[in-house]
Amino acid sequence: MKLWKCSVCGYVHEGESAPEKCPKCGVAADKFMELPKEEAEKVYRSDKTNDYHMQLIRLAMKMDKIASKGIEDNLDPGCVHVFQYAKQRAWEIKQMAKAEIAGHISKGKF
């Protein structure tokens, strides 16, 4: 299978030829360019890695919700400290994973 990239919006299509029109922005097939094999391999590899980053983001969001409930419960200062710490780490993990995905996108690895 070949990968084709829209030169207008960046949409990547998988197929033996470019689509008749871009599903995202609607331009004609002549606006697509076939990605070289090396670039296509990066896209496929980063697709898997981006999924891992998205899973981390979802887990961090769950951790944030649980930590918020623990903070709200306010059982004792020690518990609150652990939950506040967890909430902060969840934020950091989420932001790091989002930044990594953004980096992949800026390098055409998406």
Summary of the structure (lengths in Angstrom):
residues: 110
radius of gyration: 20.4
end to end distance: 16.5
largest distance: 64.8
contacts: 303
relative contact order: 0.14
helix: 64%
strand: 13%
